[in-house]
Amino acid sequence: MHEALHHQATGLVGLSRHSGASLVAMVQHGDDSSEMPLLWQLCNAMVGLGYPVTVLDATQSESAPNPGLSELLEYRFGSTQGEYSPRDWSVLPSAQGLQRMRPLAGTHSKHRQHPLERLGELFTHHGVVVLYAGVDMLVDLLGGTAARPLLTVAPRSTSLLTSYIALKRLLRKGGLEPTLLHMMEPTAQDQQAQAPSAAYSLTECARNFLNYDVNPIAMDLSPGPQSELDLRRLAMRLLEHALPLREHTPARTLPTGSAQGPEARSH
């Protein structure tokens, strides 16, 4: 098993060659009881892999006693320098700062700086920036890039509905193909047999209504060695698809609905 982990980690070597941080995104679609614990566990796993992590939390707003991205954008983070040097793991309230950046993403012009280029200037460390935000925010900021946001689905009807809506918007509005994670119910009996249920419903909806094939990853996050190994593997997978912020240039400008049809199908 150690040899397998070492082999998988070799795909992350390229991250160290980037001149700055790399971006990983996670979709917030209202299932906080599942999403937040997973987010923190993934951050711990990335730190364990040797990467300092900064979470830009779009669900939390900046304030005077709790400054965040908005102050950082205005160089009011207790320093006159325009870059941020994080601890091993830090969380920045980012609702206002990311909202200010959204209009810039829609104008791909040499006279307008793309938001990801601005983030690349701020986060010059060799670490990971995790963008945790709602689907519309992610579509505006990341649409047309090679980002693969993490989208979770839990075995509850509400999670299935919100994850399907999020998947539809990612594909059709942003041209973004997510990494889909089916979070298994820790207390369920015979979990291997029940694991496909929620993911199967979402897969069928995506195939029938979005003309898109998904291959969800099933994971049981119950405490134990297996969940730690699975989290490490998921973290490595996300890091392998991370966007290098300092080298970012928008790959393409996609119109609404561009992810429909055969081009939207996974390979």
C-alpha positions in Angstrom: 0.0 0.0 0.0 2.8 2.4 0.7 4.2 1.8 -2.8 0.8 2.6 -4.3 0.5 5.9 -2.3 4.0 6.9 -3.4 3.1 6.1 -7.0 -0.1 8.2 -6.8 1.7 11.1 -5.2 4.2 11.3 -8.1 1.4 13.1 -10.0 1.6 16.0 -7.6 5.3 16.7 -8.3 4.3 19.3 -11.0 2.6 21.4 -8.3 6.0 22.3 -6.9 7.1 23.7 -10.2 4.4 26.4 -10.2 5.5 29.9 -9.2 2.6 30.3 -6.8 -0.5 28.7 -5.3 -2.9 26.3 -7.0 -6.6 26.5 -6.8 -9.1 23.8 -5.7 -12.8 24.5 -5.7 -15.7 22.9 -3.7 -19.4 23.5 -4.3 -21.5 24.7 -1.5 -25.1 23.7 -2.2 -26.8 23.8 1.2 -25.8 20.5 2.6 -23.6 22.0 5.3 -23.8 19.0 7.7 -22.0 17.0 5.1 -19.9 19.6 3.2 -18.2 21.4 6.1 -16.8 18.3 7.9 -15.5 17.0 4.5 -13.9 20.4 3.7 -12.0 20.4 7.0 -10.9 16.8 6.6 -9.7 17.5 3.0 -7.7 20.5 4.3 -6.1 18.4 6.9 -5.2 15.8 4.3 -3.6 18.4 2.0 -1.6 19.8 4.9 -0.5 16.2 5.6 0.7 16.1 2.0 2.9 19.1 2.7 0.8 22.0 1.3 -0.2 25.0 3.3 -3.9 25.6 2.7 -6.0 28.8 2.6 -9.7 28.4 2.4 -11.6 31.3 0.8 -15.0 30.8 2.5 -17.7 32.6 0.5 -20.3 31.6 3.1 -18.7 33.9 5.6 -18.7 37.7 5.3 -15.7 39.9 6.2 -16.0 42.2 9.2 -13.7 44.5 11.2 -13.1 42.0 14.0 -12.8 39.1 11.4 -11.1 40.5 8.3 -10.7 38.4 5.2 -10.3 38.6 1.4 -11.9 42.0 1.0 -9.3 43.6 3.2 -6.6 41.6 1.5 -7.6 42.9 -1.9 -7.3 46.4 -0.5 -3.9 45.7 1.2 -5.5 46.3 4.7 -4.5 43.0 6.2 -2.0 44.4 8.7 0.7 44.6 6.0 1.7 46.9 3.2 2.6 44.0 1.0 0.2 42.7 -1.5 0.8 39.0 -0.9 -0.5 36.7 1.8 1.6 34.2 3.7 -0.6 31.7 5.4 -0.1 29.3 8.3 -0.3 25.6 7.5 -4.1 26.0 7.4 -6.1 29.2 7.5 -9.7 30.3 6.7 -10.5 33.7 5.3 -14.1 35.1 5.2 -14.5 35.9 1.5 -18.1 36.7 0.7 -17.6 40.4 0.0 -14.2 40.0 -1.7 -15.4 37.3 -4.1 -18.6 39.3 -4.9 -16.4 42.2 -5.9 -14.4 40.0 -8.2 -17.4 38.5 -10.0 -18.0 41.2 -12.6 -14.3 41.1 -13.7 -14.6 37.4 -14.7 -17.2 38.2 -17.4 -14.9 40.6 -19.3 -12.0 38.8 -21.0 -10.0 41.8 -22.1 -6.3 42.8 -21.9 -7.5 45.9 -20.1 -9.3 43.9 -17.4 -7.6 41.6 -15.0 -9.2 38.2 -14.5 -10.1 37.4 -10.8 -7.9 34.3 -10.8 -4.9 36.4 -11.9 -5.6 38.8 -9.0 -5.7 35.8 -6.6 -2.4 34.6 -8.1 -0.8 37.9 -7.2 -2.1 37.7 -3.6 -1.3 34.0 -3.0 2.3 33.6 -4.1 3.2 30.8 -1.7 3.6 27.2 -3.0 0.4 26.0 -1.4 -3.3 25.4 -2.1 -6.2 27.9 -2.2 -9.5 26.2 -1.6 -12.5 28.2 -3.0 -15.6 27.2 -1.1 -18.6 28.9 -2.7 -22.1 28.5 -4.2 -22.4 27.2 -7.7 -23.3 30.5 -9.3 -20.2 32.1 -7.7 -18.0 29.3 -9.0 -19.5 29.5 -12.5 -18.8 33.3 -12.7 -15.3 33.0 -11.4 -14.2 29.7 -12.9 -16.3 29.3 -16.0 -14.3 28.4 -19.1 -11.3 27.1 -17.1 -10.1 23.5 -16.6 -11.2 23.6 -12.9 -13.0 20.5 -11.7 -15.0 21.6 -8.6 -15.8 19.0 -6.0 -19.5 18.4 -5.8 -20.9 16.1 -3.0 -24.2 14.2 -2.8 -25.4 12.7 0.4 -28.1 10.0 0.7 -30.9 12.5 1.4 -33.6 13.7 -1.1 -32.7 17.3 -0.5 -29.0 16.7 -1.2 -29.9 14.8 -4.4 -32.0 17.8 -5.6 -29.5 20.5 -4.8 -26.6 18.5 -6.2 -28.4 17.9 -9.4 -29.2 21.7 -9.8 -25.6 22.5 -9.0 -24.4 19.9 -11.6 -26.7 21.4 -14.2 -25.4 24.9 -13.7 -21.8 23.9 -13.6 -22.2 22.1 -17.0 -24.5 24.4 -18.9 -23.5 27.8 -17.5 -19.8 27.3 -16.8 -18.7 24.4 -18.9 -17.2 22.9 -15.7 -17.0 19.2 -15.2 -17.0 18.5 -11.5 -15.5 15.7 -9.4 -18.6 14.1 -7.9 -18.4 12.5 -4.5 -21.1 10.3 -3.1 -21.0 10.5 0.7 -22.2 7.2 2.1 -24.3 7.1 5.3 -21.9 6.1 8.1 -24.6 4.2 10.0 -26.0 2.3 7.0 -25.9 -1.5 7.0 -24.3 -3.2 4.1 -23.0 0.1 2.8 -21.4 -1.4 -0.3 -24.8 -2.5 -1.5 -26.5 0.8 -0.6 -23.8 3.1 -1.8 -25.0 3.4 -5.4 -28.5 4.6 -4.5 -28.2 8.4 -4.3 -25.4 8.5 -6.8 -27.3 6.2 -9.1 -30.3 8.6 -9.1 -28.1 11.6 -9.8 -26.3 9.7 -12.6 -29.5 8.7 -14.2 -30.8 12.3 -14.1 -27.6 13.6 -15.5 -27.7 11.1 -18.4 -31.4 11.5 -19.2 -31.7 15.3 -18.8 -28.2 16.7 -19.3 -26.8 14.2 -21.7 -23.9 13.8 -19.4 -22.2 10.7 -17.9 -20.9 10.9 -14.4 -18.8 8.4 -12.4 -19.2 9.3 -8.7 -16.6 8.4 -6.1 -18.2 6.6 -3.1 -16.7 7.3 0.3 -17.6 6.4 3.8 -16.2 9.1 6.2 -16.6 7.1 9.4 -13.5 7.5 11.5 -10.8 4.9 10.8 -7.8 4.0 8.8 -9.8 3.4 5.6 -11.5 6.8 5.6 -8.1 8.5 6.2 -6.7 6.7 3.2 -9.7 7.5 1.1 -9.5 11.2 2.0 -5.8 11.3 1.2 -6.5 9.8 -2.2 -9.3 12.3 -2.8 -7.1 15.2 -1.8 -4.4 14.0 -4.3 -7.0 13.7 -7.0 -8.1 17.3 -6.4 -4.6 18.5 -6.3 -3.8 16.8 -9.6 -6.5 18.9 -11.2 -5.8 22.1 -9.4 -5.4 25.4 -11.3 -2.0 27.1 -11.1 -3.0 30.6 -10.2 0.1 32.4 -11.4 -0.1 30.7 -14.7 -3.8 31.1 -15.2 -5.3 32.3 -18.4 -9.0 31.7 -19.2 -9.1 28.7 -21.5 -12.1 29.8 -23.4 -15.3 31.9 -23.2 -18.3 29.6 -23.1 -21.9 30.8 -23.8 -24.8 29.6 -21.8 -25.6 26.0 -22.7 -22.3 25.3 -24.3 -21.9 22.1 -22.2 -24.9 20.5 -23.7 -24.7 17.8 -26.4 -22.0 15.3 -27.1 -19.2 17.7 -26.1 -20.5 17.6 -22.5 -20.1 13.9 -22.0 -17.3 12.7 -19.9 -14.7 10.4 -21.4 
